[in-house]
Each structure stands twice: as C-alpha cells, then as structure tokens.
C-alpha cells in the first residue's frame, strides 16, 4: 500500500507524539531506565531525541504500511493526541 499525500501529516504527528511520550512522559520512565543500565551506545540512542524520532518514525511508518486496522487506529490515536 503506497503512502497517500494525506498520510504524511498523520505519520508526522504520530511520530512526534510517540517520541514525546518516550522522551518526556513518566509512563516510559521504567523502560528508559532499563535501557540505561547497559550504558554506552544503547543509552545514547535511548536518550537522544533525534535518534528516538528516527526509530519511532520507522516504526510508525512500518505499522501504517502493514495496513492492519489496530495499527492504523493506534497511529490515528497518536496523531490525534499530538
């Protein structure tokens, strides 16, 4: 399923929201702490907002392109909450 021109803003907003949840919300704090235990490169990629946005953007786009209804609902909910 190719991306339509209206899909891009939706994917951008969903990526922004998921990245904001990962980097700033308390709900993701235990997961971030688990990754920080390893230190080094792993901790850097988990704490770097730019790095996290690349990973979340790839994940959001993959979920969207797979085309499952639960995935599209999740992407829509993330975009709506941004």
C-alpha positions as CSV (number, residue, x, y, z in Angstrom):
1,X,0.0,0.0,0.0
2,X,1.7,3.2,-1.1
3,X,1.6,6.3,1.0
4,X,-1.0,8.9,0.0
5,X,-0.2,12.6,0.3
6,X,-2.6,12.9,3.3
7,X,-0.9,10.1,5.1
8,X,2.3,12.1,5.6
9,X,1.0,14.7,8.1
10,X,-0.7,11.9,10.0
11,X,2.5,9.9,10.3
12,X,4.5,13.0,11.2
13,X,2.1,13.8,14.1
14,X,2.0,10.2,15.3
15,X,5.9,10.1,15.3
16,X,6.1,13.4,17.2
17,X,3.7,12.2,19.8
18,X,5.3,8.8,20.3
19,X,8.7,10.5,20.5
20,X,7.4,12.9,23.1
21,X,5.9,10.1,25.1
22,X,9.2,8.2,25.0
23,X,11.4,11.2,25.9
24,X,9.2,13.1,28.4
25,X,6.3,11.1,29.9
26,X,6.5,9.3,33.2
27,X,4.9,6.2,31.7
28,X,8.1,5.4,29.7
29,X,10.5,6.1,32.5
30,X,10.9,2.5,33.7
31,X,11.6,1.3,30.1
32,X,14.2,4.1,29.6
33,X,15.8,3.2,32.9
34,X,16.0,-0.5,31.8
35,X,17.9,0.6,28.7
36,X,20.2,3.0,30.6
37,X,21.5,0.1,32.7
38,X,23.5,-1.1,29.7
39,X,25.2,2.3,29.2
40,X,27.3,3.3,26.2
41,X,25.7,3.4,22.8
42,X,22.4,1.9,23.8
43,X,21.8,4.5,26.5
44,X,22.8,7.2,24.0
45,X,20.3,6.0,21.4
46,X,17.5,5.8,24.0
47,X,18.2,9.3,25.4
48,X,18.8,11.2,22.1
49,X,15.5,12.8,21.0
50,X,16.7,12.9,17.4
51,X,17.6,9.2,17.4
52,X,14.4,8.3,19.1
53,X,12.4,10.2,16.5
54,X,14.1,8.2,13.7
55,X,13.3,4.9,15.3
56,X,9.7,5.9,16.1
57,X,9.2,7.3,12.6
58,X,10.4,4.0,11.1
59,X,8.1,2.0,13.5
60,X,5.1,4.2,12.8
61,X,5.6,4.0,9.1
62,X,6.0,0.3,9.2
63,X,2.8,-0.2,11.2
64,X,1.0,2.1,8.8
65,X,2.2,0.3,5.7
66,X,1.4,-3.1,7.1
67,X,-2.2,-1.9,7.0
68,X,-3.7,-3.7,9.9
69,X,-6.8,-2.0,11.4
70,X,-5.4,-1.9,15.0
71,X,-2.2,-0.4,13.8
72,X,-4.0,2.3,11.9
73,X,-6.2,3.0,14.9
74,X,-3.0,3.3,17.0
75,X,-1.4,5.7,14.6
76,X,-4.6,7.8,14.3
77,X,-4.9,8.0,18.1
78,X,-1.2,9.1,18.4
79,X,-1.7,11.7,15.7
80,X,-4.9,13.0,17.3
81,X,-3.3,13.4,20.7
82,X,-0.3,15.4,19.3
